[in-house]
């Protein structure tokens, strides 16, 4: 492949283990049956190979990366390679002492997820008591002068508290607030009927976020990500398939995005057996949907083809059953009616208890608030 495909970020999924049970989790639905995690020595080699490819940033994520006992070693190695390290965590297993050790090892920034600004709601969505620990962890991060991102996955059950979430972020002096509507893949797709907001909810939240973004300019970076289901055109998934990001999952599969291994008919290589440079340039899985030559109509002749590259391959498959289809989130897609139908169902089901599922097929009911 040409040098236009240079990776800038390695997303290191260190583990699928996690203390939370969020119903929009990006873990694979069958993650309990997946193989052993790759060891520290393999990760250290992957970091070195990634840096040689041009990667400048490593996102240490999971699952919950703090459940890896070797996290300090991984951060230290990344630092020696001059890689910027960002820890993406629930915060639950963390202590102040370990955070200080991670900083001393070279950790550059921290992203902490929180499920709501309201304790009961946050704990319920997370599936465990966690709100106060998350707030405490964020205070630890800022006390050590580490850049802090507060991340909130928005969905029908918490999108009404956007103003309170912004207030909480201000109180905690976060550098960046991500109000990221759920991407309806994985567990979120399975629970879509319960999670997808209505258009009215989206518009109210977007207006509040836009006003706060102006007010907080220079003090806090505020990002509101609209769900594809309410956009006219799809996003460029991962800035385009195999263009800027490499994901390495806990088993060692090198992927262009988190859920690419759920797509049928594609082969992805394991870093245990193949050098990352060889995978990046020559893997059939990475090359399958690179660029625009593979596109079919209406994408092939669309003037947006080099901006969104046909949209998300995983969304295309899981909604339409066709891995090569135009992302149905696009208003020009022949399958766009499937998205419109999902939106209609979301509007009709507001206020109706719907079961949420996560892990082992266990389900738990959604508790609807009266104002919904």
Long-range contacts (C-beta under 8 A, 24 or more apart in sequence): 1-281, 1-282, 1-287, 1-290, 4-243, 5-242, 5-243, 5-280, 5-281, 5-290, 6-53, 6-54, 6-244, 7-50, 7-53, 7-54, 7-55, 7-244, 7-245, 7-246, 7-280, 8-54, 8-55, 8-56, 8-57, 8-244, 8-245, 9-55, 9-56, 9-57, 9-58, 9-59, 9-244, 9-245, 9-246, 10-46, 10-47, 10-50, 10-55, 10-57, 10-58, 10-59, 10-83, 10-245, 10-246, 10-247, 10-248, 11-59, 11-61, 11-245, 11-246, 11-247, 11-248, 11-258, 12-43, 12-46, 12-47, 12-58, 12-59, 12-60, 12-61, 12-65, 12-74, 12-248, 13-61, 13-62, 13-63, 13-247, 13-248, 13-249, 13-250, 13-258, 14-43, 14-60, 14-61, 14-62, 14-63, 14-65, 14-68, 14-71, 14-74, 14-250, 15-62, 15-63, 15-64, 15-65, 15-67, 15-68, 15-250, 16-62, 16-63, 16-250, 17-62, 17-63, 17-64, 17-67, 18-62, 18-63, 18-64, 18-67, 18-90, 19-64, 19-90, 19-92, 19-93, 19-128, 19-130, 20-64, 20-90, 20-92, 20-126, 20-127, 20-128, 20-130, 21-126, 21-127, 21-128, 21-358, 21-359, 22-115, 22-125, 22-126, 22-127, 22-153, 22-187, 22-358, 23-125, 23-127, 23-187, 23-188, 23-191, 23-194, 23-195, 23-356, 23-357, 23-358, 24-153, 24-155, 24-182, 24-186, 24-187, 24-188, 24-191, 24-195, 25-186, 25-187, 25-188, 25-358, 26-183, 26-185, 26-186, 26-187, 26-188, 26-258, 26-259, 27-63, 27-186, 27-187, 28-186, 28-259, 28-261, 28-262, 29-186, 29-187, 29-190, 32-359, 32-360, 34-250, 34-251, 35-251, 36-251, 37-68, 37-250, 37-251, 38-248, 38-250, 38-251, 38-252, 38-271, 38-272, 40-70, 40-73, 40-74, 42-252, 42-271, 42-272, 43-70, 43-74, 44-73, 44-74, 44-77, 45-271, 46-248, 46-271, 46-276, 47-74, 47-77, 47-78, 47-81, 47-83, 48-77, 48-81, 49-271, 49-275, 49-276, 49-277, 50-83, 50-246, 50-276, 51-81, 51-82, 51-83, 52-277, 53-246, 53-276, 53-277, 53-280, 55-83, 55-246, 56-83, 56-84, 57-83, 57-84, 57-85, 57-86, 58-83, 58-84, 58-85, 58-86, 59-86, 59-88, 60-85, 60-86, 60-87, 60-88, 61-88, 62-88, 62-89, 62-250, 63-250, 64-89, 64-90, 64-92, 64-93, 65-89, 66-90, 66-91, 66-92, 66-93, 66-94, 66-98, 67-93, 71-102, 72-101, 72-102, 72-105, 73-105, 75-102, 75-105, 75-106, 75-107, 76-105, 76-106, 78-106, 79-105, 79-106, 80-106, 84-108, 84-109, 85-109, 86-110, 86-111, 87-111, 88-113, 88-151, 89-113, 89-137, 90-126, 90-130, 90-134, 91-130, 91-133, 91-134, 91-136, 91-137, 91-138, 92-128, 92-130, 92-133, 92-134, 94-137, 94-140, 96-140, 99-137, 99-140, 99-141, 99-144, 100-144, 103-144, 103-146, 107-146, 108-146, 108-147, 109-146, 109-147, 109-148, 109-149, 110-141, 110-146, 110-147, 110-148, 110-149, 111-148, 111-149, 111-150, 111-151, 111-178, 112-137, 112-138, 112-141, 112-148, 112-149, 112-150, 112-151, 113-151, 113-152, 113-153, 114-138, 114-150, 114-151, 114-152, 114-165, 114-168, 115-152, 115-153, 115-158, 116-152, 116-158, 116-161, 116-165, 117-161, 117-164, 117-165, 117-167, 117-168, 118-161, 118-164, 121-157, 121-158, 121-161, 122-158, 124-367, 125-157, 125-158, 127-358, 127-364, 135-168, 135-172, 138-172, 138-174, 139-172, 142-172, 142-173, 142-174, 147-175, 147-176, 148-172, 148-173, 148-174, 148-175, 148-176, 149-174, 149-175, 149-176, 149-177, 149-178, 150-174, 150-176, 150-177, 150-178, 151-178, 151-180, 152-177, 152-178, 152-179, 152-180, 153-180, 153-181, 153-182, 154-179, 154-180, 154-181, 154-182, 154-197, 154-205, 155-181, 155-182, 155-188, 155-195, 155-196, 155-197, 156-194, 156-195, 156-196, 156-197, 156-198, 156-201, 156-346, 156-350, 156-372, 157-194, 157-195, 157-366, 159-197, 159-201, 159-202, 159-205, 160-201, 160-204, 160-205, 160-369, 160-371, 160-372, 162-204, 162-205, 162-208, 162-209, 163-208, 163-212, 166-208, 166-209, 166-212, 166-216, 166-222, 169-220, 169-222, 170-216, 170-220, 174-220, 175-220, 175-221, 176-220, 176-221, 176-222, 176-223, 177-220, 177-221, 177-222, 177-223, 178-223, 178-225, 179-205, 179-209, 179-222, 179-223, 179-224, 179-225, 180-223, 180-225, 181-225, 181-226, 181-227, 182-227, 183-227, 183-228, 183-312, 183-315, 184-227, 184-228, 184-229, 184-315, 185-259, 185-312, 185-314, 185-315, 185-318, 186-258, 186-259, 186-262, 187-357, 187-358, 189-318, 190-357, 191-356, 191-357, 191-358, 192-342, 193-345, 193-346, 193-349, 193-354, 194-349, 194-354, 194-355, 194-356, 194-366, 195-356, 196-227, 196-229, 196-342, 196-343, 196-345, 196-346, 197-227, 197-346, 198-343, 198-346, 198-347, 198-350, 199-230, 199-343, 199-347, 202-226, 202-227, 202-230, 228-311, 228-312, 228-315, 228-327, 228-329, 228-339, 229-329, 229-339, 229-342, 229-343, 230-343, 231-329, 232-330, 232-331, 233-304, 233-308, 233-311, 233-329, 233-330, 233-331, 234-308, 234-310, 234-311, 234-312, 234-315, 234-327, 234-329, 234-330, 235-308, 235-311, 235-312, 236-307, 236-308, 236-309, 236-311, 237-309, 237-311, 237-312, 237-313, 237-314, 237-315, 237-327, 240-290, 240-291, 240-309, 241-286, 241-288, 241-289, 241-290, 241-309, 241-313, 242-280, 242-286, 242-287, 242-289, 242-290, 243-290, 246-276, 246-280, 254-279, 254-280, 254-283, 254-286, 255-285, 256-285, 256-286, 256-289, 257-312, 257-313, 257-314, 259-314, 260-285, 260-313, 260-314, 262-314, 262-317, 262-318, 263-313, 263-314, 263-317, 263-323, 264-317, 264-323, 265-323, 266-323, 289-313, 289-324, 294-324, 296-324, 296-326, 298-326, 298-332, 298-333, 299-326, 302-332
